[in-house]
Amino acid sequence: MPKDKIEVSPSVMCMNFRNLEEDFRILENAGADRFHFDIMDGHFVPNITLGQDILRALRPVSKLPFEAHLMVENPERFIDRFIDADIITFHLEATKAPVRLARSIKELKKIVSVAINPVTPPELLKFLLCEIDEVLVMTVEPGFAGQKFIPQIIEKVRILKGLISRENPSVRIEVDGAISAEIGRDLRSAGAEIFVGGTSGIFMPDGNLNENLIRFKKALSECT
């Protein structure tokens, strides 16, 4: 994927579970770039959501990349279950051996992404950047949709972007959590390139998915 290309990744957790295939079709036609699956175990985060069976069942529905965001303890135990995903994201805070885990994901020929929680300093990634393809920065505490954006994350993304520029410029930054079009523009200016679309950006009651996604992506694309 070209560096600096803006991508929007609708969150499957926010979709209508009675009509997932239709939501996928609408969003793909409106310009979605990938789909974001939040995998929660009730331990690393207090919620329990999607699992490998749902991701696998939806794989024939779309040719776009699927991202499995593993918000689970000991993620090394689960990566083999998400062979149908194209991108596997694990949390730095959830494993004692992040380099080994990153290499294991790479051996599966998947894009390797590492997520960090809001309070985790980006500097902790310095010696891991050479092993990964993407960093997902949580802009809310992980676990639930509908939270308020943490404004200090904008500076955190800016710091991370500088670190990446020095250590491994090919790494891309993804952001996830309460991202409206306005907040997305600020994050884009700070260095983010991939935006998870949830209840603040796409799945809002005052419009339809097609219009919301087009408007959201257009706002991000206009940012310089």
C-alpha positions in Angstrom: 0.0 0.0 0.0 1.4 3.4 -0.9 2.7 5.4 2.0 0.5 8.3 3.1 -2.6 6.9 1.3 -5.6 7.6 3.5 -7.7 4.5 4.3 -10.9 4.1 6.2 -11.7 0.8 8.0 -15.4 0.5 9.2 -15.8 -1.3 12.5 -17.7 -4.5 12.2 -18.6 -4.2 15.9 -20.8 -1.2 15.1 -22.7 -2.8 12.2 -26.2 -4.2 12.2 -25.7 -7.8 13.2 -29.0 -8.8 11.6 -27.8 -7.5 8.3 -24.0 -7.8 8.1 -23.8 -8.8 4.5 -25.8 -5.7 3.4 -23.7 -3.4 5.5 -20.5 -4.8 4.0 -21.9 -4.3 0.5 -22.9 -0.7 1.1 -19.7 0.2 2.8 -17.5 -1.4 0.1 -19.4 0.3 -2.6 -19.0 3.6 -0.8 -15.2 3.4 -0.7 -14.2 1.4 2.4 -10.6 0.2 2.2 -10.7 -2.6 4.8 -12.8 -4.0 7.5 -11.9 -3.9 11.2 -12.9 -6.8 13.5 -12.6 -6.2 17.2 -11.8 -9.5 19.0 -12.3 -9.2 22.7 -11.9 -11.9 25.4 -13.4 -10.4 28.5 -10.0 -10.4 30.2 -7.7 -7.9 28.5 -10.7 -5.7 28.1 -14.0 -6.1 30.0 -16.2 -6.7 26.9 -16.6 -9.9 24.8 -17.3 -9.4 21.1 -16.4 -11.0 17.7 -14.5 -14.2 17.2 -12.9 -16.1 14.5 -16.1 -17.8 13.4 -17.7 -14.5 12.4 -14.6 -13.3 10.6 -14.4 -16.6 8.7 -18.1 -16.6 7.8 -17.8 -13.1 6.4 -14.7 -13.8 4.4 -16.6 -14.7 1.2 -18.7 -11.4 1.4 -15.8 -9.0 0.6 -12.4 -9.0 -1.2 -11.2 -6.1 0.9 -8.6 -6.8 3.6 -9.9 -8.0 7.0 -8.1 -6.7 10.1 -8.3 -8.9 13.3 -7.7 -6.5 16.2 -6.8 -8.9 19.0 -7.8 -7.3 22.4 -6.9 -10.5 24.2 -4.5 -11.7 26.8 -1.6 -13.9 25.5 -2.4 -13.1 21.8 0.2 -15.6 20.6 -2.3 -18.4 21.5 -4.8 -17.1 19.0 -3.1 -16.0 15.8 -3.4 -19.3 14.1 -7.2 -19.0 14.5 -7.3 -15.9 12.3 -5.7 -17.2 9.2 -8.6 -15.7 7.2 -7.5 -12.2 8.3 -5.1 -10.2 6.2 -3.9 -8.0 9.0 -3.4 -9.2 12.6 -3.1 -6.6 15.3 -1.9 -7.5 18.8 -1.6 -5.2 21.8 1.9 -4.5 23.1 0.6 -4.6 26.6 -0.8 -8.1 26.2 2.4 -10.0 25.4 5.8 -10.6 27.0 7.4 -11.5 23.7 6.3 -8.9 21.0 9.2 -9.5 18.7 8.6 -13.2 18.6 4.9 -12.7 18.1 5.5 -10.2 15.3 7.7 -12.7 13.5 5.2 -15.5 13.9 2.5 -13.3 12.3 4.9 -12.5 9.5 5.5 -16.2 8.9 1.8 -16.5 8.3 2.3 -14.0 5.5 0.1 -11.4 7.2 0.5 -7.7 7.7 1.8 -7.2 11.3 0.2 -4.5 13.4 0.9 -3.5 17.0 -1.7 -1.6 19.0 -0.9 0.6 22.0 -3.4 1.9 24.6 -3.8 5.6 25.4 -1.4 5.7 28.3 1.4 3.6 26.6 4.3 5.8 25.6 5.1 5.5 21.8 8.8 5.3 22.6 8.3 1.7 23.8 7.9 0.8 20.2 11.4 2.0 19.1 13.0 -1.5 18.9 9.9 -3.1 17.5 9.4 -0.9 14.5 11.8 -2.9 12.4 9.6 -6.0 12.8 6.1 -4.6 12.0 4.1 -2.9 9.2 1.6 -0.8 11.2 0.9 0.8 14.6 -2.6 1.1 15.8 -3.0 3.9 18.3 -6.0 3.6 20.6 -7.7 7.0 21.0 -10.0 5.8 23.7 -9.7 3.0 26.3 -10.2 -0.3 24.4 -13.3 -2.3 25.0 -16.5 -0.3 24.2 -17.8 1.8 21.4 -19.3 5.3 22.1 -16.5 6.7 24.3 -15.1 10.2 24.2 -11.9 10.9 22.3 -8.8 11.6 24.3 -7.4 14.8 22.9 -3.8 14.2 24.1 -3.6 11.4 21.6 -3.0 13.9 18.8 0.4 14.9 20.2 1.1 11.2 20.8 0.5 10.4 17.1 2.8 13.3 16.2 5.6 11.9 18.5 5.1 8.4 17.0 5.3 9.8 13.5 8.6 11.3 14.3 9.9 8.1 15.8 8.8 6.1 12.7 10.4 8.6 10.4 13.7 7.9 12.1 13.5 4.2 12.7 11.4 2.7 9.9 9.5 5.1 7.6 7.5 2.3 5.9 5.4 1.8 9.1 1.9 3.3 8.8 -0.2 4.7 11.7 -3.8 3.6 12.3 -6.1 5.3 14.8 -9.1 3.8 16.5 -11.8 5.2 18.8 -14.4 8.1 18.7 -13.0 9.6 15.5 -15.3 12.1 13.9 -14.4 13.9 10.7 -13.1 16.9 12.6 -10.9 14.8 14.9 -9.8 12.7 12.0 -8.5 15.8 10.3 -6.4 16.7 13.3 -5.1 13.1 13.5 -4.3 13.1 9.8 -2.3 16.3 10.2 -0.4 14.6 13.1 0.6 11.7 10.9 -2.2 9.1 10.9 -3.1 7.3 7.6 -5.6 4.6 8.5 -8.9 5.5 10.4 -11.2 3.1 12.0 -14.8 4.3 11.5 -17.2 3.7 14.3 -20.2 5.5 15.9 -18.6 9.0 15.6 -17.6 8.8 11.9 -19.8 6.3 10.0 -22.5 4.5 12.1 -24.5 7.5 13.2 -28.3 7.7 13.5 -28.6 10.9 11.5 -27.8 9.5 8.0 -27.1 6.4 6.0 -23.9 4.4 5.8 -23.2 5.3 2.2 -23.4 9.1 2.8 -21.6 9.0 6.1 -18.6 7.0 4.8 -18.3 9.2 1.7 -18.5 12.4 3.8 -16.0 11.0 6.4 -13.4 9.9 3.8 -13.8 13.2 1.9 -13.1 15.2 5.0 -9.9 13.2 5.7 -8.8 13.5 2.1 -9.1 17.3 2.1 -6.7 17.6 5.0 -3.2 18.7 4.1 
